Structures are given as structure tokens and as C-alpha cells.
Amino acid sequence: MKVLVVDDDAAMRKMLGKMLTLAGHEAVEVPPGAEALTAVGAADYDVLLTDVIMPEVDGVELVRAARKGNPAQAAYGLALAEQ
């Protein structure tokens, strides 16, 4: 699977990407904000793994942007929230 990983915590983003890669998936790690919005529109991903609470663009906005960019594609997402 091709997985887009978006988190404002760089260590978390890297760790998730590493775990996914070790499990045999293609992980693309990007920071939140404009870079994440660009990544969502630039390629088709099987899964969007995103934090919910982030500066600039939150996880909900990112999922909405992904669905708007390709409405025919099913939206599978997993949102993470840190307390």
C-alpha cells in the first residue's frame, strides 16, 4: 500500500514511516500545511495517516482536500490525536 503520513511531530512522522516501510508498505512522510496539501493532490494514496490537531491545516481539512481532489476514490484515513 502507498501511505501518506502527515504529522507535525517530526519524530512521530519518521517512526510511523519506518514502521510502515518495515511492514512492506510505501510510506511518504510530509509535514503539515502547504506541503501536505500539495502531496495529497500530487499522487494517489491508498491510505492517509494523519494527526488531527496540527498548525496551518488540521487532519480533518487534509482528509477533505484528499476527497475533493479525487471524489471517485474511496476515502480511507486514520487520524491520530495526542493528548
Secondary structure by P-SEA (a helix, b strand, c coil): cbbbbbcccaaaaaaaaaaaaaaccbbbbbbccaaaaaaaaaccccbbbbbcccccccaaaaaaaaaaacccccccbbbbbcc
